[in-house]
Amino acid sequence: MYISEFNYHNPDTLKEAIHLFNTHDDAAILAGGTDLLVEIKKGLRHHKNIISITSIDELKFIKEENHHIIIGAGVIHNDIIDSPLILSNLPALADALSKVGSDQVRNAGTIGGNLCTGAACCDSAPLLIALDASIEIVGASGIRVLSLKDFFVFNKIVKLSKGEILSKVIIPIPEAGTGLHYEKFGLREAAAVSVVSVAVMVLIKNNQCVKASVVIGAVAPTPLISGKATCIIIGKTVQELTLPSEILDQAGDAAADDSIPIDDIRGGAKYRKQILSVLTKRAIEKAVLSVK
Ligand SMILES: Cc1cc2nc3c(=O)[nH]c(=O)nc-3n(C[C@H](O)[C@H](O)[C@H](O)COP(=O)(O)OP(=O)(O)OC[C@H]3O[C@@H](n4cnc5c(N)ncnc54)[C@H](O)[C@@H]3O)c2cc1C
């Protein structure tokens, strides 16, 4: 299929992009295009105006500021994966992003684009939500910051108003004793979207889990914090969170209980719940064992 005709805009500042986005009808932002151009090609989306943000250098940075790592929305997955700042502070994020598609997709696709697709199966969101990340959104009326967990409304629907651009992802640097892990299950080893995914954050102090977050992906209309699984692991010892463990069995079942999966071409709802239960146990144990 051919791409339908559109006007192509290529601003080199965020201010100009916001202006174009707010003064042109039927416009869409183009980052890596790995999602948008596929949808346009399939005839699922049509836009009169495409505003590329690929020439905007102010969206392409990774920096440390006030105990946070801040990533510009226009940074491609492979640059995050290879960043020394990410590898020393958030290696689990590099690991999660290495599971996105293929090398070609990771060389074009951006973190901002991944979040803005709003796909329940997107690979960056679960770990970022477990890390309590926020996002900065810029529009004609100014800048706002939103907790990432509140960004997702439904599958492919996010809280971006007309004319708004996601500009940064803001991630608190985990405190000492934090363990993180992301597990993804797809139908192939590479270039497969998640059928089920789980991200886990645990904070271990004096051999005990004092804080946690279990976030499940691709098993509900949005990435979701499993409140039940999270409650079960808080207060437990490292031994209780190491397989084989009744507590981990309970946490796995609790995550499955919190999920609302669909039946689709990649897997049935019952199958997804079973995989989620196994993946949750594994992700919790690996997060606990990753604590240095
Ligand atoms: C073969 C293949 C395999 C894939 N595998 C995976 C996978 O395993 N895991 C996964 O998570 N994804 C996967 N994807 C989906 C996609 O590649 C990723 O989600 C990618 O990160 C999208 O980023 P992008 O920069 O290409 O976004 P684009 O395609 O440029 O944009 C995606 C959407 O977000 C909007 N947008 C982009 N940036 C912004 C911004 N800064 N502010 C506001 N709106 C914005 C666009 O208007 C569009 O609606 C795959 C895609 C392909 C083609």
The ligand as an SDF file (V2000), in Angstrom:
LIG
                    3D

 53 58  0  0  0  0  0  0  0  0999 V2000
    8.3190   -4.4900   13.1970 C   0  0  0  0  0  0  0  0  0  0  0  0
    7.9180   -3.6910   14.4050 C   0  0  0  0  0  0  0  0  0  0  0  0
    8.1260   -4.2430   15.6630 C   0  0  0  0  0  0  0  0  0  0  0  0
    7.7770   -3.5300   16.8040 C   0  0  0  0  0  0  0  0  0  0  0  0
    8.0240   -4.1020   18.0070 N   0  0  0  0  0  0  0  0  0  0  0  0
    7.7240   -3.4220   19.1340 C   0  0  0  0  0  0  0  0  0  0  0  0
    8.0150   -4.0110   20.4090 C   0  0  0  0  0  0  0  0  0  0  0  0
    8.5180   -5.1220   20.5340 O   0  0  0  0  0  0  0  0  0  0  0  0
    7.7100   -3.2830   21.5100 N   0  0  0  0  0  0  0  0  0  0  0  0
    7.1460   -2.0350   21.4350 C   0  0  0  0  0  0  0  0  0  0  0  0
    6.9120   -1.4270   22.4880 O   0  0  0  0  0  0  0  0  0  0  0  0
    6.8570   -1.4770   20.2380 N   0  0  0  0  0  0  0  0  0  0  0  0
    7.1320   -2.1260   19.0970 C   0  0  0  0  0  0  0  0  0  0  0  0
    6.8450   -1.5650   17.8810 N   0  0  0  0  0  0  0  0  0  0  0  0
    6.1150   -0.2880   17.8170 C   0  0  0  0  0  0  0  0  0  0  0  0
    6.9980    0.9750   17.6300 C   0  0  0  0  0  0  0  0  0  0  0  0
    8.1280    0.6890   16.8780 O   0  0  0  0  0  0  0  0  0  0  0  0
    7.4690    1.5610   18.9600 C   0  0  0  0  0  0  0  0  0  0  0  0
    6.3630    1.8360   19.7640 O   0  0  0  0  0  0  0  0  0  0  0  0
    8.2990    2.8420   18.7660 C   0  0  0  0  0  0  0  0  0  0  0  0
    8.9410    3.1750   19.9630 O   0  0  0  0  0  0  0  0  0  0  0  0
    7.4450    4.0200   18.3070 C   0  0  0  0  0  0  0  0  0  0  0  0
    8.2580    5.1700   18.3110 O   0  0  0  0  0  0  0  0  0  0  0  0
    8.3760    6.1190   17.0330 P   0  0  0  0  0  0  0  0  0  0  0  0
    9.3440    7.1790   17.4160 O   0  0  0  0  0  0  0  0  0  0  0  0
    8.6740    5.3320   15.8180 O   0  0  0  0  0  0  0  0  0  0  0  0
    6.8910    6.6890   16.9920 O   0  0  0  0  0  0  0  0  0  0  0  0
    6.0020    7.2470   15.7240 P   0  0  0  0  0  0  0  0  0  0  0  0
    5.6550    6.0880   14.8780 O   0  0  0  0  0  0  0  0  0  0  0  0
    6.7720    8.3610   15.0820 O   0  0  0  0  0  0  0  0  0  0  0  0
    4.8060    7.8050   16.5140 O   0  0  0  0  0  0  0  0  0  0  0  0
    3.9190    6.9510   17.2390 C   0  0  0  0  0  0  0  0  0  0  0  0
    2.7100    7.7850   17.7250 C   0  0  0  0  0  0  0  0  0  0  0  0
    3.1180    8.7050   18.7350 O   0  0  0  0  0  0  0  0  0  0  0  0
    2.9320   10.0760   18.3150 C   0  0  0  0  0  0  0  0  0  0  0  0
    4.1270   10.7670   18.7950 N   0  0  0  0  0  0  0  0  0  0  0  0
    5.4190   10.3850   18.5920 C   0  0  0  0  0  0  0  0  0  0  0  0
    6.2430   11.1570   19.3120 N   0  0  0  0  0  0  0  0  0  0  0  0
    5.4590   12.0560   19.9660 C   0  0  0  0  0  0  0  0  0  0  0  0
    5.7310   13.1210   20.8850 C   0  0  0  0  0  0  0  0  0  0  0  0
    6.9720   13.3890   21.3030 N   0  0  0  0  0  0  0  0  0  0  0  0
    4.6800   13.8470   21.3620 N   0  0  0  0  0  0  0  0  0  0  0  0
    3.4160   13.5750   20.9560 C   0  0  0  0  0  0  0  0  0  0  0  0
    3.0990   12.5690   20.1120 N   0  0  0  0  0  0  0  0  0  0  0  0
    4.1120   11.8190   19.6340 C   0  0  0  0  0  0  0  0  0  0  0  0
    2.7490   10.0040   16.8020 C   0  0  0  0  0  0  0  0  0  0  0  0
    1.9370   11.0540   16.3290 O   0  0  0  0  0  0  0  0  0  0  0  0
    2.0800    8.6470   16.6500 C   0  0  0  0  0  0  0  0  0  0  0  0
    0.7110    8.7490   16.9510 O   0  0  0  0  0  0  0  0  0  0  0  0
    7.1890   -2.2470   16.6890 C   0  0  0  0  0  0  0  0  0  0  0  0
    6.9900   -1.6830   15.4220 C   0  0  0  0  0  0  0  0  0  0  0  0
    7.3510   -2.3910   14.2940 C   0  0  0  0  0  0  0  0  0  0  0  0
    7.1290   -1.7740   12.9490 C   0  0  0  0  0  0  0  0  0  0  0  0
  1  2  1  0
  2  3  1  0
  2 52  2  0
  3  4  2  0
  4  5  1  0
  4 50  1  0
  5  6  2  0
  6  7  1  0
  6 13  1  0
  7  8  2  0
  7  9  1  0
  9 10  1  0
 10 11  2  0
 10 12  1  0
 12 13  2  0
 13 14  1  0
 14 15  1  0
 14 50  1  0
 15 16  1  0
 16 17  1  0
 16 18  1  0
 18 19  1  0
 18 20  1  0
 20 21  1  0
 20 22  1  0
 22 23  1  0
 23 24  1  0
 24 25  2  0
 24 26  1  0
 24 27  1  0
 27 28  1  0
 28 29  2  0
 28 30  1  0
 28 31  1  0
 31 32  1  0
 32 33  1  0
 33 34  1  0
 33 48  1  0
 34 35  1  0
 35 36  1  0
 35 46  1  0
 36 37  1  0
 36 45  1  0
 37 38  2  0
 38 39  1  0
 39 40  1  0
 39 45  2  0
 40 41  1  0
 40 42  2  0
 42 43  1  0
 43 44  2  0
 44 45  1  0
 46 47  1  0
 46 48  1  0
 48 49  1  0
 50 51  2  0
 51 52  1  0
 52 53  1  0
M  END
$$$$
